């Protein structure tokens, strides 16, 4: 064999051997298992990608078409199926759109139920009810009865102005039901009587008579209450002058409410680092009564004065913490008297404190003497604010027959408003509690001691030491509150103008009584100065009548004590 043949044979054997080794390596059991697993994973990934792409792409294009169509104002809801010029329709897209159209047609052929909303003639969806609450000043036009002549209707009632449907509004609702049988019963168009819409157009412009039934516990705010009271007064026969004074007094009440919210914020944060020194400290001054003035007393006074001056309706401002009566607006007709923070010595121990205020009509070109040189019955609007477990405003607006009687409002921080929580408050005719600082027992006259002995044998003693807190409890639960004259305070300790007059007016308007001695009504007393003092007894009518009997009998028997009625200081 030649050499060339031998080389060819060796080459052939080498190639065959390499092929055999390669095939044995590739098709061995271990290699086959690994390669098959990798191949299956790769195929699965490819299949998933293909399915996702085929399903998502057409729907994404149709969603974009829908958003573009809905964004164009005035387009019919069916126009969302129109082709979008940005995306050319594919076969899958066309089939999907046709399916949606067929589904919409079948849905339109089904009978309409009362819960579905019928489209308006211009094929635009109706605006939601809240769209008219703040910016719209008139109700939307009627759709099918637009051409009909307007039907005369009675004047809106009190329920209309406070958002409660009256008989006329119910008749209008029935007419709408006849016209639009397929409308949603809860999606009616708002009317001028609706609460927020009435606020937008101004309820004061409505000459309607407000009824006490229109006041809603837990819903009516102080602002709405004052609007209702003003409307009731405007509808009465008292004249325009009385309505103007009522407007001024309502404005003053709003200013006092704002000031009391600020004061309450400081009181509630007493003890915290940033207000501790402010609340508990003394400012080094002595007030007109010879008492060391707390820093918060002076700050509360400044807050009230600032709010009242900004209100612009006060002619005079008299505060317990100020010796002089402050001149506010020379054109004003209202004088305000107040104790900015009664019981401030109890703040550090967390006991309830309060603000007391009263309003007097002094007329034009008045002098400071017109503020105090008059009986307590001349006070029109009276009230107090208790800073306790909650901030409570008790108010009697304008007169004894005030709208809603004596009302209580609780401050809601979330709404930033006082909300009506009690109306027509009436003190019980008698109670099982008496409130007095019995540590002064030996300083009282015989008649006062005799009555307190009688109370101690049949009633429970409750005394907080803050006049607002004690009188508030007495107002709600009945009983009596006493701060009689004593050997150390022969004329009494409480200030007639700032404390006794407003509290006595609230108690008497709620059905109770307030006296300073035998046959001496608190509200009949005429102070000689703005800071005159007097004895004070108030509470349930029967209990105070019993006290008056004991005081009168002791006086007739010649055992009259040191002081039974106040005299000018």
VOGU-3710 file (C-alpha; in Angstrom, 3 decimals, decimal comma):
1> xxxxxxxxxx> 0,000/0,000/0,000  1,281/3,345/-0,973  1,999/6,066/1,472  -0,866/8,223/0,251  -3,340/5,448/0,817  -2,063/4,968/4,320  -2,453/8,686/5,124  -6,026/8,656/3,800  -6,876/5,642/5,905  -5,483/7,297/9,045
11> xxxxxxxxxx> -7,415/10,487/8,373  -10,643/8,559/7,871  -10,190/6,677/11,105  -9,467/9,913/12,956  -12,622/11,601/11,635  -14,722/8,587/12,484  -13,295/8,515/15,980  -14,052/12,266/16,485  -17,640/11,799/15,254  -18,132/8,905/17,632
21> xxxxxxxxxx> -16,807/10,876/20,590  -18,983/13,923/19,734  -22,133/11,844/19,373  -21,442/9,977/22,595  -21,006/13,270/24,435  -24,134/14,887/23,020  -26,497/11,959/23,396  -25,359/10,767/26,752  -28,210/10,503/29,377  -26,948/13,466/31,465
31> xxxxxxxxxx> -26,494/15,783/28,479  -29,862/14,879/26,989  -31,722/15,715/30,246  -30,078/19,146/30,665  -30,606/20,181/27,052  -34,230/19,050/27,030  -34,982/21,075/30,149  -33,449/24,213/28,678  -35,344/23,724/25,462  -38,724/23,408/27,239
41> xxxxxxxxxx> -38,130/26,555/29,299  -37,203/28,547/26,222  -40,299/27,379/24,347  -42,561/28,212/27,288  -41,166/31,740/27,503  -41,718/32,301/23,810  -45,327/31,079/24,024  -46,141/33,346/27,013  -44,681/36,420/25,319  -46,646/35,770/22,157
51> xxxxxxxxxx> -49,937/35,327/24,041  -49,485/38,458/26,163  -48,587/40,626/23,210  -51,534/39,382/21,178  -53,975/40,048/24,000  -52,737/43,394/25,342  -51,972/45,325/22,162  -55,555/45,602/20,747  -57,112/46,480/24,145  -54,487/49,126/24,876
61> xxxxxxxxxx> -55,229/50,782/21,551  -58,974/50,761/22,190  -58,445/52,213/25,710  -56,435/55,055/24,229  -59,206/55,627/21,697  -61,778/55,770/24,484  -59,841/58,275/26,577  -59,270/60,499/23,585  -62,943/60,361/22,638  -64,255/61,034/26,144
71> xxxxxxxxxx> -61,896/63,974/26,513  -63,459/65,692/23,515  -66,362/67,790/24,873  -69,734/67,220/23,300  -68,974/63,762/21,854  -71,584/61,076/22,342  -70,637/58,159/24,600  -70,863/55,911/21,541  -68,182/57,971/19,844  -65,598/56,261/21,998
81> xxxxxxxxxx> -65,617/53,498/19,400  -64,550/55,843/16,609  -61,059/55,081/15,212  -58,234/57,145/16,621  -55,998/58,684/13,945  -52,917/57,966/16,037  -53,396/54,224/15,896  -54,355/52,501/12,670  -57,014/49,835/13,393  -55,857/46,263/13,071
91> xxxxxxxxxx> -57,944/43,181/12,427  -57,987/42,314/16,125  -58,938/45,863/17,040  -61,797/45,875/14,540  -63,194/42,603/15,854  -62,996/43,887/19,463  -64,732/47,179/18,599  -67,513/45,387/16,747  -68,056/43,158/19,753  -68,354/46,178/22,023
101> xxxxxxxxxx> -70,846/47,816/19,665  -73,001/44,710/19,552  -72,942/44,489/23,335  -73,998/48,158/23,609  -76,874/47,594/21,152  -78,157/44,611/23,128  -77,941/46,642/26,317  -79,951/49,476/24,759  -82,724/47,056/23,724  -83,239/45,906/27,309
111> xxxxxxxxxx> -86,020/47,675/29,298  -84,743/50,609/31,320  -85,067/50,423/35,067  -85,752/53,400/37,356  -82,196/53,215/38,682  -80,612/54,121/35,333  -79,976/57,715/34,359  -81,304/58,877/31,017  -78,907/60,906/28,908  -79,677/64,572/28,401
121> xxxxxxxxxx> -80,691/65,770/24,906  -77,167/66,955/24,115  -75,958/63,436/24,980  -73,746/64,705/27,754  -73,879/63,214/31,207  -75,728/65,216/33,823  -73,537/67,143/36,241  -73,441/65,717/39,787  -75,562/67,475/42,435  -72,565/68,960/44,208
131> xxxxxxxxxx> -71,618/70,870/41,064  -74,349/73,405/41,890  -73,622/73,850/45,576  -70,940/76,511/45,428  -70,831/78,211/42,044  -74,344/77,939/40,592  -76,789/80,636/41,599  -79,896/79,194/39,993  -81,346/75,736/39,569  -80,758/73,965/36,210
141> xxxxxxxxxx> -83,536/74,522/33,639  -86,276/71,923/33,382  -85,960/69,675/30,371  -89,436/68,714/29,258  -91,511/71,400/30,935  -89,378/74,318/29,792  -92,055/75,576/27,412  -94,827/75,349/29,979  -95,887/78,434/31,906  -94,476/78,567/35,431
151> xxxxxxxxxx> -96,937/77,403/38,013  -97,487/79,654/41,010  -96,317/78,163/44,272  -96,523/79,326/47,883  -93,618/81,116/49,509  -90,862/78,822/50,707  -91,207/77,673/54,282  -88,672/77,436/57,074  -87,781/73,911/56,058  -86,808/75,163/52,592
161> xxxxxxxxxx> -84,315/77,660/53,982  -82,643/75,036/56,174  -82,581/72,294/53,581  -85,666/70,304/54,693  -88,165/69,703/51,879  -91,537/71,326/52,364  -94,874/70,351/50,818  -94,284/72,513/47,736  -90,889/70,972/47,116  -92,400/67,520/47,466
171> xxxxxxxxxx> -94,978/68,411/44,800  -92,181/69,521/42,516  -90,406/66,243/43,148  -93,558/64,362/42,161  -93,756/66,352/38,921  -90,195/65,436/38,110  -90,982/61,791/38,732  -93,812/61,985/36,197  -91,558/63,624/33,632  -88,444/61,513/34,156
181> xxxxxxxxxx> -89,518/58,027/35,160  -86,081/56,652/34,438  -84,193/59,131/36,636  -82,466/58,026/39,795  -84,532/58,968/42,844  -81,404/59,973/44,744  -79,903/62,074/41,940  -82,474/64,861/41,703  -81,413/68,324/40,691  -80,732/70,611/43,689
191> xxxxxxxxxx> -83,299/73,295/44,342  -83,059/76,756/45,821  -84,251/75,305/49,126  -81,243/72,998/49,387  -78,879/73,888/52,234  -75,651/74,650/50,392  -77,394/76,294/47,449  -79,380/78,487/49,829  -76,108/79,501/51,446  -74,638/80,360/48,037
201> xxxxxxxxxx> -77,450/82,715/47,082  -77,871/84,122/50,596  -80,609/82,917/52,904  -81,065/86,399/54,294  -82,601/87,467/51,002  -85,402/84,953/51,497  -88,381/86,518/53,280  -89,411/83,314/54,994  -90,532/82,498/58,474  -88,224/80,113/60,284
211> xxxxxxxxxx> -89,856/77,579/62,580  -88,152/75,870/65,530  -88,762/72,537/63,837  -86,228/73,508/61,188  -83,351/73,301/63,682  -81,591/69,954/63,456  -79,677/68,629/66,447  -76,153/67,682/65,438  -76,448/69,371/62,022  -77,381/73,042/62,403
221> xxxxxxxxxx> -74,317/75,213/62,892  -74,210/78,482/64,790  -74,050/80,337/61,469  -77,204/78,634/60,191  -78,962/79,198/63,491  -78,249/82,928/63,391  -79,415/83,105/59,776  -82,647/81,369/60,740  -83,193/83,663/63,720  -82,619/86,745/61,562
231> xxxxxxxxxx> -85,032/85,482/58,929  -87,684/84,864/61,584  -87,190/88,353/62,957  -87,349/89,917/59,503  -90,644/88,132/58,841  -92,151/89,449/62,072  -93,868/92,815/62,437  -91,153/94,409/64,559  -89,886/96,583/61,753  -86,668/97,227/59,877
241> xxxxxxxxxx> -84,943/98,913/62,830  -85,272/95,795/64,950  -83,939/93,680/62,090  -80,897/95,944/61,756  -80,143/95,620/65,474  -80,528/91,856/65,202  -77,997/91,838/62,366  -75,533/93,739/64,558  -76,030/91,386/67,488  -75,595/88,325/65,264
251> xxxxxxxxxx> -72,311/89,763/64,016  -71,135/90,311/67,602  -72,045/86,725/68,521  -69,952/85,472/65,597  -67,000/87,566/66,777  -67,303/86,264/70,332  -67,516/82,687/69,053  -64,263/83,144/67,100  -62,530/84,588/70,142  -63,732/81,755/72,377
261> xxxxxxxxxx> -62,398/79,141/69,942  -58,948/80,723/70,251  -59,176/80,920/74,037  -60,294/77,309/74,219  -57,243/76,272/72,227  -54,929/77,758/74,841  -56,921/76,325/77,743  -56,815/72,799/76,301  -53,043/72,956/75,888  -52,373/74,138/79,434
271> xxxxxxxxxx> -49,306/72,412/80,882  -47,576/71,845/77,560  -44,152/73,381/77,217  -44,979/76,095/74,694  -47,965/77,462/76,652  -47,161/76,441/80,222  -45,670/79,782/81,273  -48,371/81,642/79,346  -51,225/79,792/81,035  -49,866/79,397/84,555
281> xxxxxxxxxx> -47,794/82,547/84,916  -48,697/85,932/86,300  -48,075/89,092/84,377  -47,252/91,106/87,480  -50,325/93,335/87,132  -53,322/93,757/89,435  -56,751/94,171/87,869  -59,420/96,660/88,844  -60,715/94,320/91,570  -57,355/94,139/93,344
291> xxxxxxxxxx> -56,685/90,596/92,138  -53,351/89,495/90,721  -53,924/89,055/87,019  -53,012/85,782/85,344  -51,260/85,989/81,991  -54,077/84,117/80,293  -56,694/86,468/81,780  -55,041/89,398/80,065  -54,511/87,441/76,835  -58,153/86,333/76,722
301> xxxxxxxxxx> -59,215/89,945/77,218  -57,031/91,059/74,306  -58,358/88,296/72,026  -61,986/89,253/72,693  -61,373/92,974/72,234  -59,504/92,390/68,967  -62,254/90,232/67,474  -64,991/92,634/68,528  -63,204/95,653/67,076  -62,613/93,820/63,813
311> xxxxxxxxxx> -66,324/92,993/63,666  -67,071/96,716/63,575  -70,536/96,534/65,159  -69,732/97,474/68,776  -69,978/100,990/70,136  -68,583/100,066/73,586  -66,607/97,122/74,958  -66,555/96,535/78,721  -64,401/93,780/80,227  -64,002/92,588/83,792
321> xxxxxxxxxx> -60,227/92,762/83,313  -60,282/96,426/82,267  -61,083/99,399/84,446  -62,104/101,581/81,510  -64,797/100,942/78,939  -63,222/100,720/75,489  -64,569/102,795/72,619  -64,913/100,737/69,436  -67,107/102,053/66,609  -68,611/105,496/67,118
331> xxxxxxxxxx> -71,443/104,568/64,770  -72,221/101,309/66,553  -75,380/100,669/68,526  -74,337/97,625/70,558  -72,376/97,474/73,812  -70,686/94,214/74,816  -69,838/93,245/78,399  -67,875/90,086/79,165  -65,745/88,192/81,635  -63,007/86,833/79,339
341> xxxxxxxxxx> -61,978/83,911/81,547  -64,075/83,094/84,592  -62,428/80,661/87,031  -58,953/81,042/85,561  -57,370/79,987/88,869  -58,625/76,455/88,142  -56,786/76,039/84,846  -53,735/74,373/86,325  -55,836/71,552/87,813  -57,869/71,000/84,643
351> xxxxxxxxxx> -61,210/72,210/86,032  -63,694/73,704/83,596  -63,489/77,456/83,074  -65,488/79,746/80,818  -66,288/83,045/79,145  -69,456/85,018/79,960  -70,882/87,770/77,749  -73,943/89,956/77,299  -75,137/92,492/74,706  -76,971/95,758/75,323
361> xxxxxxxxxx> -78,592/98,070/72,779  -77,262/101,542/73,617  -78,410/103,377/70,494  -76,553/106,109/68,657  -74,476/108,822/70,378  -74,385/106,932/73,668  -72,035/107,398/76,604  -70,195/104,784/78,696  -72,842/105,088/81,429  -75,408/103,642/79,032
371> xxxxxxxxxx> -73,503/100,355/79,212  -73,994/99,630/82,935  -76,386/102,223/84,478  -79,483/100,185/83,617  -81,238/97,081/84,971  -80,082/93,654/83,933  -83,313/93,018/82,043  -82,100/95,399/79,347  -79,611/92,778/78,153  -80,800/91,224/74,932
381> xxxxxxxxxx> -78,404/88,520/73,752  -76,632/86,641/76,544  -74,429/83,584/76,607  -71,432/81,792/78,006  -68,812/79,344/76,754  -67,651/76,438/78,921  -64,171/75,023/78,295  -64,482/71,567/79,782  -64,696/68,038/78,376  -65,912/69,854/75,273
391> xxxxxxxxxx> -66,241/73,510/74,331  -69,922/74,396/74,759  -71,613/77,672/73,840  -74,951/78,336/75,581  -76,821/81,168/73,875  -80,081/83,051/74,242  -80,388/85,294/71,204  -82,122/88,662/71,500  -84,989/87,944/73,899  -86,864/85,477/76,100
401> xxxxxxxxxx> -88,852/84,195/73,121  -85,652/83,697/71,145  -85,599/81,450/68,111  -85,192/77,934/69,493  -85,161/79,206/73,078  -81,973/78,722/75,074  -79,681/76,659/72,846  -76,373/74,867/73,391  -73,750/74,498/70,675  -70,711/72,194/70,885
411> xxxxxxxxxx> -67,555/73,100/69,010  -66,632/70,607/66,295  -62,946/70,957/65,432  -63,305/68,972/62,204  -65,933/71,359/60,874  -64,432/74,374/62,678  -67,915/75,380/63,771  -70,243/75,341/66,750  -72,953/72,737/66,115  -76,379/72,714/67,770
421> xxxxxxxxxx> -76,575/69,962/70,414  -79,459/71,170/72,616  -82,411/73,461/71,960  -85,243/74,827/74,095  -83,294/74,056/77,263  -85,578/74,086/80,299  -84,213/73,844/83,809  -86,078/71,302/86,013  -88,525/72,827/88,488  -86,513/71,383/91,365
431> xxxxxxxxxx> -83,269/69,529/91,811  -81,350/67,299/94,197  -78,082/69,255/94,134  -77,012/72,547/95,676  -73,754/74,315/94,896  -72,049/76,686/97,322  -68,655/77,217/98,942  -69,649/75,862/102,328  -66,279/76,830/103,802  -67,781/80,316/104,203
441> xxxxxxxxxx> -70,706/79,006/106,276  -69,803/80,998/109,394  -69,613/84,222/107,371  -73,211/84,108/106,122  -76,320/85,621/107,652  -78,809/83,514/109,594  -81,321/83,184/106,762  -78,721/81,879/104,314  -77,395/79,391/106,881  -80,934/78,171/107,574
451> xxxxxxxxxx> -81,550/77,421/103,904  -78,171/75,711/103,449  -78,890/73,554/106,529  -82,163/72,514/104,935  -80,398/71,654/101,669  -77,685/69,679/103,464  -80,302/67,417/105,052  -81,963/66,417/101,767  -79,658/67,245/98,861  -76,128/66,591/97,625
461> xxxxxxxxxx> -73,418/69,247/97,596  -71,554/69,798/94,322  -69,169/72,738/94,053  -66,551/73,183/91,328  -65,415/76,701/92,183  -65,962/77,975/88,644  -69,219/79,862/88,147  -69,650/78,794/84,521  -69,198/75,098/85,331  -71,493/75,184/88,376
471> xxxxxxxxxx> -74,262/77,165/86,660  -74,051/74,967/83,551  -74,616/71,845/85,640  -77,481/73,568/87,457  -79,070/74,585/84,163  -79,070/71,034/82,820  -79,822/68,991/85,954  -81,630/71,414/88,253  -80,865/72,504/91,785  -79,360/75,775/92,977
481> xxxxxxxxxx> -76,138/77,771/92,820  -75,285/80,289/95,536  -72,672/82,976/96,086  -74,177/84,922/98,992  -72,887/88,003/100,740  -70,587/87,359/103,653  -68,752/89,208/106,385  -65,689/89,503/104,148  -67,743/90,559/101,080  -70,708/92,500/102,423
491> xxxxxxxxxx> -71,923/93,465/98,945  -71,242/90,063/97,439  -68,263/89,023/95,358  -69,617/88,417/91,859  -69,718/91,309/89,376  -73,262/92,295/88,462  -72,645/93,443/84,882  -70,131/90,851/83,691  -71,246/87,722/85,558  -74,606/87,976/87,323
501> xxxxxxxxxx> -76,723/89,639/84,626  -75,891/87,270/81,726  -76,163/84,139/83,890  -79,417/85,276/85,510  -80,938/86,052/82,109  -80,103/82,570/80,783  -81,489/80,853/83,903  -84,747/82,837/83,850  -85,264/82,369/80,109  -84,864/78,631/80,685
511> xxxxxxxxxx> -87,641/78,650/83,314  -85,589/79,173/86,487  -85,141/82,108/88,835  -82,276/84,330/89,996  -82,426/86,528/93,102  -80,030/88,582/95,215  -82,146/88,616/98,376  -85,714/88,516/99,643  -87,977/89,811/96,870  -84,951/91,167/95,001
521> xxxxxxxxxx> -84,524/89,953/91,446  -81,018/89,996/90,035  -82,219/91,475/86,749  -83,933/94,407/88,534  -80,712/95,675/90,060  -79,210/98,884/88,594  -75,431/99,101/89,125  -73,793/102,395/89,965  -70,501/101,450/88,302  -69,428/98,961/85,686
531> xxxxxxxxxx> -67,792/96,820/88,386  -70,521/96,787/91,048  -70,913/93,538/92,975  -73,972/91,744/94,333  -75,060/88,502/96,070  -76,262/85,821/93,697  -78,659/82,859/93,981  -80,029/81,052/90,940  -81,497/77,708/89,969  -84,728/75,759/89,783
541> xxxxxxxxxx> -87,850/77,851/90,339  -89,258/75,884/93,301  -85,913/75,741/95,102  -85,327/79,474/94,735  -88,884/80,158/95,878  -88,133/78,176/99,018  -84,988/80,249/99,606  -86,977/83,427/99,099  -89,547/82,286/101,678  -86,829/81,696/104,272
551> xxxxxxxxxx> -85,160/85,047/103,559  -88,513/86,874/103,812  -89,566/85,131/107,022  -86,237/85,887/108,676  -86,551/89,530/107,627  -90,096/89,782/109,062  -88,989/88,216/112,333  -86,347/90,880/112,791  -83,473/88,472/112,238  -82,306/89,983/109,034
561> xxxxxxxxx> -78,664/89,216/108,389  -75,883/91,481/107,453  -76,840/91,794/103,781  -79,973/90,609/101,999  -79,923/92,837/98,931  -77,137/94,615/97,084  -76,369/98,254/97,382  -74,112/100,350/95,152  -70,457/99,779/95,739
//
